[in-house]
Amino acid sequence: MRRVLTAAGAAAALAGAALVPAGAAAAPSRCGDPVQRPWCRTDLTPDRRTTLLLARMTEDEKIGLLSSDDPLGGPLGGFMETAHADTNAGVPRLGVPPLYMTDGPAGVRQGRATALPAPIALAAGFDPALARRYGGTVGWEARHRGNDLVFGPTVDVLRTPRNGRTFEGFGEDPHLSAGLGASWIRGAQEQGVMASVKHLAVYAQETDRLSLSMRVDARTLREIYLVPFEAAVTQGRTATVMCGFGRLNGRWACEDGSVLNRILRGEWGFTGFVPSDHTAVHDAVAAANGGLDMELPIGMKYNAFLLKRAVRDGTVAQATVDGHVRNILRTMFAFGVFDRPAYANDLTGIDRSASEATARQVAEGGMTLLRNEGGILPLAAPASIAVIGRAAEQAQSGFGSANVVPFTAVSARDALARRAGAGTRITYRDGGNADDAVAAARGAEVAIVFATDAQGEFFDKSCLTLNCGDPLRGDQDGLISRVAAANPNTVVVLQTGGPVLTPWAGRVKGIVEAWYPGQQGGDALARVLYGDADPGGRLPVTFPAAEGDAPAAGNPAQYPGVNKTTTFSEGVLVGYRHYDRKGLTPAFPFGHGLSYTTFGYGGLKVSSTAVQVTVTNTGARTGTAVPQLYLGLPSPRAGVVQPPRQLKGYAKVTLAPGQSTRVTFPLTSRSFAYWDTASDAWRVAPGCHRVMVGTSSRRIVQAGTLGTCR
């Protein structure tokens, strides 16, 4: 049975009250006797307890707390059944318990766990409530693997679809990433584990990631890349924030005091601690003064020799070291780590059915119907189906710190066979022999071709075609085209980590983007294809019509960089904003996704505090609509480019035939603001603000204005 912490409890923890998992109040404390150790008194605030404990720590104990000491930490450690991603041994003499940490953007990576759909699939759901369940599932499993902290979610805004970790984030829009990330964090921390949102401040590619120098102007940084992290702190109340690799405007990410000290703590009020990504620390003095609290995976820079020397020669103040220790201890006190027994590693022996249900529902909620000519879907009990492609047998998952080894997996081939029943003949071909696959397609009523890509940490994709990056999969684009020529009722199921080119789109009747669907993906896909569930997804990324149309394509200075330096000269024109500003027609736009029913929109009402619209199911089936609010902001002066439209709200509603609902998109002054570099502050420009409600960034169904318009 799950023991759930309330959102109010999580907020209280970060406001100064201790947070202890439900049911743990009577359990023995690992801290010790509160008479002998007054910092073990649970009636004191985390700040007071930290002050009492810090005064009793030796110099070596303080420094020891500032790094992980697990030599098996890092990208390969998670594959070992007994390994945590990282461990800090604590201070046994004073009752400071060990801190166990695990990777977890797509599920727990320590040993086996529930393989949830990739985060990009969650993003396609446009559903903060489901993001909270996703985070809660990760948190619950991390806890039952004996961990206190989980490295997730990843909220880096997608700059280029070639990014090898596209699947690990929430897509190309900062507003969408912000809302989903904050909800994910709340869900995880309600389970009694600490979240670690990553990777502050800008992490946009795998190519040269350890040494990359990124030039990003202040407005772009504030309006695009910092937005999800700000929400993680101010809305999600994240316990920790992980700093990443590379240099931002000349400063290494984990040594950047302008971000970690001035913005994160000074402006946003963050009171948790900052761990580094693995091996991201370059200099002990710069990191200590720049705001880093804990070095991972071991103390290569934060060690007794280097930090002691820095304190003694005056390059790092003792108060600075104490401040980092304080940040770690206070966070551990606030989340009850001192006041409960260590979490047991018992995940294999308890009921995981709720986790599996969440995995299936996230997959269904993110599956995106891109094309449905002639109503080919949902399947109407065809007499025969040709299932083609290796991905029907084994779905792809991204490589790296977001990779999860599942307890079980349901293949699409098996799930389709069960759902179709004995009355449907299913023929499977892996696609390795194209002639054989074409023959099977020609002899079937419907052909379903499964295609996938290869993504992962450490490498970017060299191109956006399905044939790119993994020659073992063969010519998938050619296979799709040949099957479509042989069978007019061809459906393509894409299992990709992000956008791919679809040159064959006009020759097939149906396209479903299933992303990396996780261990329950087969059942979810069968339910969607047969109409047991409406395809709930909408694109969190734009699918370009041509390779050169994608953001940062064809400009080496922008990507992958020249002499390991990349310049973000596109500014705020990231993702769909790039396509809109340049007048490029994408293959499938941001926000696009079809339902098995139809919807009408009307009754637009606009004010400075909210936009309202009525959504009506005008079809014959129950279905899901995702109305999206876009604003077009006026330029404050010449030279300040504004995107034609920016996502500022979204909703997800399920309606029966003929049913209507009134959707409200709340607005604040921040919704209308841009970052003014002259005043180093958010400002609202006077003029005409265009208000657009659409079913994608390119399909606006209701429009209005606010402000002074001519």
PyMOL commands that set and color helices and strands:
alter all, ss='L'
color gray80, all
select helices_A, chain A and resi 7-15+38-40+46-54+59-64+77-79+92-94+119-124+128-143+166-168+174-189+218-225+227-234+253-255+257-267+284-290+304-312+318-334+347-349+353-366+373-375+390-392+412-420+434-442+471-473+476-486+505-507+521-529+547-549+576-582+669-672
alter helices_A, ss='H'
color red, helices_A
select strands_A, chain A and resi 86-88+99-103+112-113+149-151+194-200+213-215+240-243+247-248+251-252+368-372+384-388+405-406+425-429+446-452+490-495+510-513+565-567+599-606+610-617+623-625+628-632+646-650+653-655+660-666+673-676+681-684+688-694+700-707
alter strands_A, ss='S'
color yellow, strands_A
deselect
rebuild
show_as cartoon
